[in-house]
């Protein structure tokens, strides 16, 4: 694997703070997001590299390994264990450890890399391939129903199902769709982080939806029926007489799908916002005046 300078990809130096990394990632992700660069393969590749760099550098433990071992950071534990074992052996034999050796070369020498015999080849350590990380931007309406999506990962088309009710920033794993394993080891996995934008009038909290509904003052006073928008249609709702402003009404089962639970939905909570008329006819004013006098 060639060395990838994650700091350079994010446009920061290796002394950057966690806040610097976070800000640089957000700025770069916005610039190269596929939705803003449709049909631009270079932007798509840059977006993948930005996500990969962020996954490593935003994790303090991974960053520490990357700073020390570079392109071999994912095998830091194995390298350190191998170094310790080799040091013990060479010290027992009266030799000193070789320094200045490339980690990849050292790693292969410890686990059979470059060996000519079939016995050594069979005993080469197998390691899982690198995991891939990516983001998928969707609208809230897109995750109201389960549907299939196709992602292009390093030239391979990967089809997967997005379950209804998936949450914003939720991450799902697709096994064995990462980089090939090392020395015959298993493939890595693909992790997809969902970025869900809500451009509807509904506020979402899990499977519960919230919405404000305008109610004219006359219907609030004497009651009646109104049509109310739900996420997937219109329902008729009875309004009780003398309904007060900010009264809340629960519409059971009219909320958002419950994640991975077939045909199960949360509730829709509506809050009445009573509206005062901005103009009245003379007869309406007289009628209201009469009511006022009687009260």
N, C-alpha and C positions, 0 to 999 in steps of 0.2 A: 504493500500500500504506500503510495507516495505521501510525503508530508503535506498536510494542509494547514495553512496558517489561519487559525480561527480568529485570532485577534485582527489580522489584516482584513478578513472578510467582513467583520463588524466595524472596521475603521477605528479601532481603539488600540492602545498599547497594553503591554502585559502587566502594567501596574493599575489597570482600570478597576474601579470599585464595582460592587454588585449593582449599584444604581447606574453607573456608567454603562454597564453591560445591558441592563434592562432598557435604558433609554436608546442605546444604539440599535438594539434589536428591533424595538418598536418602529424606529425611524426607517430602518432598512426594509423591514417587512412591509410597511405601507408602500414604500417606493416600488418594490418588486412583486407585490401581490398579484397573482394570476388574474384576479378580477379587474385589475387596473391595467393589465398588459395582455389582453386576449391575443392568442396566436403568436406570442413572442417566446420562443423556446429559450432564448438567453435569459430573459427575466425569470422564466420558470426554473431554470437551473440555478440562478442566483438565489431565488427564494428558498430552494431546497438547501443550498449551502448555508444560507443565513440561519435556517432552522436548526441545521446540524450543529453549527457553531454555537448557537444559543443553548442547545441541549447540553453541550459539554461545559461551556464556560459559566453558565448560570448555576451549575451544580458544584459546590465548593470541593467536594471529594474528587469528582471527575476532573475539575480544573487543575487540582494539585497533581494528579497523575499525568495529565496532558503536559503541564509545565515541565515535568521531570522526564517523561519518556516520549514525548512527541507523538509520532504516528503509531507507536506501540502502546499508547496509554491504556487501551482496553485490556491489555495483558499484563498490566503492572503487577498484579498479585503473583502471577505465574513467574514473571521475570525476577521479582524479589526473592521468591522461594527458590528459584533455580540458582540465583546468585549465592544465596546462603548455602545451598547444598554444594555448589561447586567450590565455594570458599572453604568449606569444611574438608572436602576431599583434597584440595591442593595443599591446604595447610598441613594436613596429616602426612602428605608426601614430601613436604619441605619446599613446595613451590609457592610463588606469590601469584595473586590474581592478575590477569591481563587487564590493563586499563586502556581507555580510549577506543574500546571496541563498540561498534554500532549495536544498538539494542537488538535490532532484528537479526543481525549476524550471531550475536551472543545467544539470543533466544533459540535460533535454529540449531546452533551447535549443542545446546543442552538437550534438545528434544529430537535430535536425529536429522536436522536439516543438512542436505548435501551428502548424506551417507550413501555409500555405494552398495552395501549388502542388503538383501531382501529382509533379513532379520531386523536391521535397524529401521528400514522403511515401515515395517509392520508395527514397530514400537514408537513411531513418531506420535507425539501428543496431538489429539484432535480437539479443536476448539470451535465453539459456536461463532457463526459469522456476526458481523456488526449489525445492530438493529438500525432500522431506518425510522426517521420521525418526519412527519409532515403535518400540515394544517389544511382543513377543508372549510371554506366559508359557505354558509347557507343562510337562508332566510327562515324565520320562525315558521312560516307556512310550509316550508319544505319538510319539516320534521313532524308535521301533524299526522302524517301517514307513513308507514314503512315503505321504503322504495330501494331500488338497486342503483348503485353508482359505479362508475368505472374510473379508476385512477391509472395514470401512466407512471410507472415507477421504473426508472432506468431502462426505458424501452419496452417494458413488459406491461401488458394490460391486466389490471387486477380488478375483478368484479366482486363487489361485496354488498351486503344489505345493511342499510341504515335503519335501525329500529325506530318506530314512532316514539316520540317522547324523550329523545336523547337531549341531554342538557348542554348549555353553553359551557365551553372549555372542558367538556368530558373527553376522555381519551379511551379509545378502544384498540385492542391488539388483534392483528391478523397474523397468526402464526406462520412461520417459515417463509415470509415474503420479504425478508431483509437480505443482507449480503450473503453470498455463499460461505459455508463453513471453511475453516482452515484444516488442511490435511484430512479431508473427508468428514469433518465435523458437521453438525446440523446447521442449517441456514439460520440467520438471524430473523427477528420478527419485525413487522411493520406496525408502528404506532401512529394512529391518526387522532389529532386533536381537533375538535369541532369548535368553530367560531360562529355562533348563531346570532344574527342581527335581528332585532325585533322592530319592525317598522309598522306594526299594527297599533290599534288603539287599546289593545289589551296588555295588561301587565302580567307577567308570568312568575309564579313561585312554585317550582316543581310541576305538579299536575293541576294546580289551582290557578285559575285566571281571575283577574280583577278588571272591572271597567266602570266608568262613570256614565250614567244615563240621564239626559235632560228630561225634566218633567215639568209641564206647564202648571202654573199655580192653581188653575181651575180644576184640573184633573186631580191634583194633590188634595184639594179641598173636598170635592164631592165623590172622588173615586172614578174608576172607569177601566178601560183596557188600552194597552199600548203595545206596539211592536218593538221588540228588543233584538238587537244583533247579537248572535253568538259567534264563535269562531268559524262555525261551518253552516250557518243558516240563520233564519229569523224565527223567533218564537213569539207567541202572543201571551202577554202577561197581565193579570188583573192587578189593579192598584186599589188599595183600601182607602176609604174616605179618611180625610184628615192625616194623610201621610206627611211626615215631617222631613225637612231638609236633611240630607246625609243619611237617610234611612237605608239600611243594607238589606238586600234580598239574596238568598242563595238559590241558584238554579242547579240542582243536583245532576251530576253526570254531563254537564254542559261545558266542562273545563277541558284541559289538555289530556292527551293519552298518558296513561301510566306506563313508564318505561318497561318494555318486555312483558307486559301483561295484556294479553289479547282482549280486545273489546272492553277494557276497563278505563274509565275516564274520571278525572277529578271534577271539581265543582267550579261554577262561574259565580263569583260574588259581584253583584252590581250595587252601586251606590247612587241613590237619586240626588240629582242636583236641580233643585226647584228654580225655575226661571220666572222672573217677573216681567210682564209685558212692557214693551217700550212705548206703546201707544194704545189708546182705548177710544171706542166710539162714545158719542154722547149718551146713548141709551145704556151702555155698559157702566159709564161713570155714574149715571143716575141710579142704576140698580145697586151698585156698590155703596153709594152714599146712603141708600135706604137701609141696606144691611148694616152699615156702620151705625146708623141712628138706632136701629132696633137692638143692637148689642150694647 
